[in-house]
Amino acid sequence: MSMVQELIAAVTNAERQIDDQIMKLRDYSGEIEKVTQRVDAAFRGSEKEFGQQMVQQLSLTKTQVNDTLTRLQAAKDKLIQVRMI
C-alpha cells in the first residue's frame, strides 16, 4: 500500500470514529433532554432550589455536548477536505 493510500485509509478511519462519537453524543443529548423533562416535572411548583439547580446543570451539560458535536462535525469536515486533496 502506498503512503497516499495509507493516509486515505487513516483519514477514512478517523471519519468513521468521529461518526460513531457523533451518534453516541446525539443519543446522550436525547437522554439528557428526557432526564431534564423528568426533573422539571418532578420539581415543578416546588419551592426547593434543588430541582432548578439540577435542570440548570443538565442544560449546561447539554450545551457542552452540543458544542462538542459542532466541533466533531467541523473536524470531520476538515478530514473530508484532506481526503479530497
Buried (B, 14 or more C-beta within 10 A) or exposed (E): EEEEEEBBEEBEEBBEEBEEBBEEBEEBBEEBEEBBEEBBEEBEEEEEEEBEEBBEEBEEBBEEBBEBBEEBEEBBEEBEEBBEE
